[in-house]
Amino acid sequence: MNCPYCGKKLISGFIYGGGYGVQKGIIWLPENIEPILEAWVFESEKLNKNNLLSEAKVKSYKCSNCRKIIIDIDDES
């Protein structure tokens, strides 16, 4: 699949929520990596900028027509 903005190939992956302590939050992992603790710590990209007491959430925009979700991981809201 290619990016609708730049045309480059996108990397397929999954968004996971949860975790405990420092790793609490929403992360993205490539589809070839299982969501085990080691991958959660070393292979993931954290999508939210929360602290230990805040909700695990990330702002996103969904297109009902093409069924894509766009997430700006630099958005502080």
Steps between C-alpha positions, in 0.01 A plus 500: 500500500625847416464816704217721371714808565843413362446176307768304689436147625339484845605254768221276618457474875265507795409747775495355851380666820564416861823408669609566854710760679745678272377306196134604549373651180417447137769352277548395139682182400577364153279200417795258508575571869294334772380733780706339776661705778844509332352633174282746695815646657754481216317474165192719543436865430302672774214699347383697801680743727332409829634464851428218744167644617351615169284307254658294223367692200619654176310743279404351163285570195294230327372511145171311482527480122845343454517338849843641589612648829752782503691568823727797558740362761646845564162644604505585873118497544 
